[in-house]
Amino acid sequence: MDTTFSSEDLAFQKEVRDFIANNYPQSLRDSIAEKKRNNEELSREDLTTWHKILGKNKGWSVPGWPEQYGGAGFTPTQKYIFEQECARAECVIVAPFGPQMCAPVIYTFGNEEQKAKHLPGILSGEVFWCQGYSEPGSGSDLASLKTTAVKEGDHYIINGQKTWTTLAQHADWIFCLVRTNPDAAKPQEGISFILIDMKTPGIEVRPIYLMDGINEVNEVWFDNVKVPAENLIGQENMGWTYAKFLLAHERSGIAQVARSKKAIERIKQIAAAEMSYGEPLIQDPAFQRKIAEAELELTSLEYTELRTLAKDSAGKGPGPESSLLKIKGTDMQQKLTELAMEAVGYYANPHMGTSLSNEYVGPDYSTNLSGSYFNFRKASIYGGSNEIQRNIIAKMVLGL
Ligand SMILES: Cc1cc2nc3c(=O)[nH]c(=O)nc-3n(C[C@H](O)[C@H](O)[C@H](O)COP(=O)(O)OP(=O)(O)OC[C@H]3O[C@@H](n4cnc5c(N)ncnc54)[C@H](O)[C@@H]3O)c2cc1C
């Protein structure tokens, strides 16, 4: 595996770096920093502004899409460089539900009308999507899902409940797994994949608050929701095949190695500013060892990602190694939020950091480190829990 960048790759890296420097709005940076400081939710505008800017630049909002659908047509190496540069500049993450999850299903299994109707809005960032897979009691055991879709003429009538639906409060559309055949021999064989306009009567979004107090996920309820049959993707009862295809795409994007590298950099800056027994914490051998361990683990993860890239370059899509990336990537994200908390000690706790006037008295870099710590407990659960990923590796990689 050759890990050196060619001169074309280096020119591309400069192009991305310059584009971000010239186009990432300072107002967006300020808005997000302020909300993080105050532990507030990002608005739809915060979440979509950068997506819209990238969408206007040669399809950079959808780096992985084929060019025929308006995608950037990046090589896997360019995709990697692009992600590295966005993380390095701390650009807000483009929500993956439309671009990385639903769109590949639409352009792989959808018909021409569906592609024409949905892909442009996903690319431009005008249309925001959410993912309706999980239900109460049907998370790891997803195939047991109970939300029904009953065909009546040229419509399906949908009833049931989705849960943990990330950012559904902002979504224009939801892609859902629904049960179209309750009598199928296997539960997997009775599931279909359908696109639903969130403005359809009978849909209700109810907030769920995570441990950091933020409404990032929701319940989505369907009460006799009438959905045109033309919104069904591919064939009825073949949804499980499309669902699995989507999950492999979802998992490979979750590792976020480039963002973890940035987090280590930040921890080092914090540790250089924090004092421990009269010395900067960064000089404490015990803390140094923890940083070194994290860096080593992250470097090996990065090489696994590069190996997956090399396979991608050979034209093969994400396989079971996306489960490996998911486990280790989210493990790292959690570890780094712990290390950041450890570096600032009690100032990481917002209640310790506030004075009687409720004004934060800790150093600026420690505001909301506990918020991230609590928030990232989710990482080993979403996208299929890490225990389930281990089961996949046992079966698909180790052949157990
Ligand atoms: C923050 C967040 C955002 C999410 N966003 C979305 C979203 O946008 N859309 C969506 O559809 N879903 C979303 N999810 C749901 C997520 O995919 C599920 O939470 C996940 O699949 C686990 O399912 P569950 O919560 O039902 O837990 P369960 O399946 O009940 O699992 C409970 C525990 O048992 C373990 N377990 C279960 N079965 C096994 C087994 N066979 N072997 C070993 N261990 C097992 C699990 O690992 C877990 O630790 C989100 C979840 C979170 C936390």
The ligand as a Gaussian input file, in Angstrom:
#p B3LYP/6-31G(d) Opt

LIG

0 1
 C      -27.747000       9.123000      19.603000
 C      -28.407000       8.078000      18.784000
 C      -28.825000       8.381000      17.513000
 C      -29.473000       7.437000      16.748000
 N      -29.969000       7.819000      15.530000
 C      -30.747000       6.955000      14.846000
 C      -31.406000       7.396000      13.646000
 O      -31.259000       8.532000      13.186000
 N      -32.215000       6.506000      13.032000
 C      -32.403000       5.235000      13.467000
 O      -33.119000       4.484000      12.844000
 N      -31.794000       4.808000      14.613000
 C      -30.979000       5.633000      15.306000
 N      -30.382000       5.225000      16.473000
 C      -30.707000       3.899000      17.002000
 C      -29.561000       2.921000      17.058000
 O      -29.281000       2.388000      15.797000
 C      -29.955000       1.850000      18.079000
 O      -30.000000       2.477000      19.346000
 C      -28.994000       0.690000      18.108000
 O      -29.108000      -0.059000      16.938000
 C      -29.215000      -0.209000      19.338000
 O      -30.547000      -0.606000      19.419000
 P      -31.402000      -0.437000      20.766000
 O      -31.237000       0.972000      21.226000
 O      -32.771000      -0.924000      20.510000
 O      -30.689000      -1.341000      21.843000
 P      -30.865000      -2.914000      22.020000
 O      -30.890000      -3.563000      20.692000
 O      -32.008000      -3.156000      22.938000
 O      -29.520000      -3.313000      22.732000
 C      -29.322000      -3.142000      24.128000
 C      -27.929000      -3.661000      24.489000
 O      -27.850000      -5.079000      24.211000
 C      -26.774000      -5.362000      23.327000
 N      -27.184000      -6.426000      22.388000
 C      -28.357000      -6.542000      21.743000
 N      -28.377000      -7.643000      20.958000
 C      -27.170000      -8.234000      21.114000
 C      -26.557000      -9.405000      20.560000
 N      -27.200000     -10.169000      19.670000
 N      -25.290000      -9.708000      20.919000
 C      -24.612000      -8.931000      21.806000
 N      -25.143000      -7.792000      22.374000
 C      -26.402000      -7.458000      22.028000
 C      -26.550000      -4.058000      22.576000
 O      -25.223000      -3.967000      22.092000
 C      -26.821000      -3.028000      23.653000
 O      -25.686000      -2.852000      24.456000
 C      -29.687000       6.130000      17.258000
 C      -29.234000       5.814000      18.532000
 C      -28.604000       6.767000      19.299000
 C      -28.152000       6.396000      20.680000

